[in-house]
């Protein structure tokens, strides 16, 4: 999924450059995700400036 690169749950290993989703899905959720969603239901936009805005 193209949007995974922008998700807060997507982690990239700096040693080998491989990325993976860090969301813990049970078997039913995984089947639903692989079966028919156009977008991930767990997607959360990674907002690296969220802390800065809350300090203002």
Backbone bond lengths (Angstrom), bond angles and torsions (degrees), N, CA, C in turn:
res aa  C-N    CA-C-N  psi(-1)  N-CA   C-N-CA  omega(-1)  CA-C   N-CA-C  phi
1 X - - - 1.452 - - 1.519 109.65 -
2 X 1.296 115.76 134.07 1.462 120.52 -176.50 1.526 112.42 -69.65
3 X 1.320 117.02 -30.08 1.464 118.99 -176.87 1.521 112.76 -75.07
4 X 1.315 118.65 -12.77 1.470 121.82 -178.98 1.524 111.88 -59.28
5 X 1.314 117.62 -31.50 1.465 120.92 -179.70 1.521 112.08 -62.18
6 X 1.313 118.14 -22.84 1.460 122.63 -177.59 1.525 113.36 -105.11
7 X 1.320 117.34 3.69 1.470 122.13 -175.35 1.524 111.14 -84.68
8 X 1.324 115.96 144.30 1.464 121.46 179.16 1.526 111.24 -69.07
9 X 1.323 118.08 -21.64 1.463 121.86 -178.95 1.532 113.15 -88.86
10 X 1.321 117.52 -5.01 1.463 121.42 -176.91 1.521 109.41 -88.28
11 X 1.324 116.55 122.61 1.453 122.23 -176.86 1.522 108.88 -117.71
12 X 1.336 116.14 132.90 1.455 121.25 179.33 1.514 108.92 -111.33
13 X 1.322 116.01 126.31 1.454 122.10 177.49 1.523 108.32 -75.86
14 X 1.321 117.36 120.74 1.458 121.17 -175.73 1.523 112.96 -71.71
15 X 1.320 118.09 -20.93 1.463 120.54 -179.81 1.526 112.33 -73.63
16 X 1.327 116.99 -46.87 1.462 118.79 -176.99 1.531 113.30 -111.90
17 X 1.319 118.67 -5.73 1.455 122.00 176.83 1.513 114.77 78.18
18 X 1.309 117.38 3.95 1.467 121.45 179.50 1.526 110.33 -83.00
19 X 1.321 116.05 142.39 1.456 121.06 178.94 1.509 111.64 -113.90
20 X 1.335 115.23 155.66 1.453 119.74 176.43 1.519 110.24 -152.09
21 X 1.304 115.15 154.72 1.455 122.03 178.15 1.528 108.82 -82.08
22 X 1.318 116.48 132.02 1.460 120.85 -176.84 1.531 112.86 -100.05
23 X 1.328 118.09 12.05 1.465 122.02 177.28 1.521 108.68 -78.81
24 X 1.320 116.52 131.69 1.461 121.36 176.65 1.526 109.01 -86.51
25 X 1.323 116.31 107.97 1.457 121.69 179.69 1.520 109.43 -105.70
26 X 1.333 115.78 141.29 1.451 117.93 172.78 1.532 108.32 -82.37
27 X 1.300 116.85 176.85 1.468 121.67 -174.09 1.525 112.27 -60.93
28 X 1.338 117.87 -40.37 1.461 121.49 -179.15 1.529 111.21 -66.81
29 X 1.336 116.93 -44.18 1.467 120.16 179.10 1.519 111.34 -63.31
30 X 1.317 117.01 -40.68 1.458 121.13 179.19 1.525 111.21 -63.72
31 X 1.331 116.96 -41.05 1.465 120.79 178.27 1.524 110.96 -64.40
32 X 1.347 117.12 -41.02 1.463 120.19 177.21 1.527 111.38 -64.39
33 X 1.321 116.80 -40.91 1.460 120.94 -179.04 1.525 110.97 -64.95
34 X 1.322 117.14 -42.69 1.458 120.86 -179.44 1.528 112.39 -76.52
35 X 1.328 116.58 -20.04 1.452 120.03 -172.15 1.505 117.63 -89.32
36 X 1.322 119.59 -24.64 1.442 113.80 -174.88 1.505 117.69 -172.96
37 X 1.285 119.31 2.90 1.459 118.79 178.02 1.521 110.47 -79.45
38 X 1.326 116.30 136.87 1.460 120.30 172.63 1.523 109.64 -79.85
39 X 1.326 115.91 -31.20 1.459 121.09 177.86 1.523 108.07 -127.49
40 X 1.302 115.57 157.92 1.458 120.43 -178.37 1.527 110.29 -76.15
41 X 1.333 118.96 130.53 1.461 121.07 179.00 1.530 112.14 -72.90
42 X 1.311 118.10 -13.85 1.465 122.40 -179.19 1.522 112.65 -96.57
43 X 1.320 118.00 1.39 1.464 121.88 -174.88 1.522 111.61 -62.15
44 X 1.332 115.62 128.81 1.460 123.43 174.37 1.518 106.15 -131.95
45 X 1.323 116.80 121.42 1.462 119.86 -178.57 1.518 109.83 -62.05
46 X 1.332 116.32 129.35 1.458 122.03 178.18 1.524 107.97 -76.22
47 X 1.319 116.09 108.05 1.461 121.96 -176.46 1.522 108.81 -109.43
48 X 1.319 116.06 90.17 1.461 120.03 -175.67 1.527 113.21 -71.05
49 X 1.320 118.30 -12.21 1.462 121.30 179.40 1.525 112.66 -99.31
50 X 1.312 118.14 5.49 1.454 122.35 -177.72 1.528 111.60 -59.68
51 X 1.311 118.56 -42.10 1.464 122.78 -179.76 1.527 110.59 -65.26
52 X 1.310 116.32 -40.57 1.469 120.38 -179.01 1.527 110.46 -64.70
53 X 1.326 116.73 -43.59 1.474 119.73 179.93 1.523 111.40 -64.58
54 X 1.328 117.64 -34.34 1.462 119.20 -178.71 1.514 111.73 -73.24
55 X 1.323 119.52 -19.31 1.457 123.11 179.15 1.519 112.21 -83.81
56 X 1.330 117.12 -14.48 1.476 120.55 -178.46 1.502 111.94 -80.16
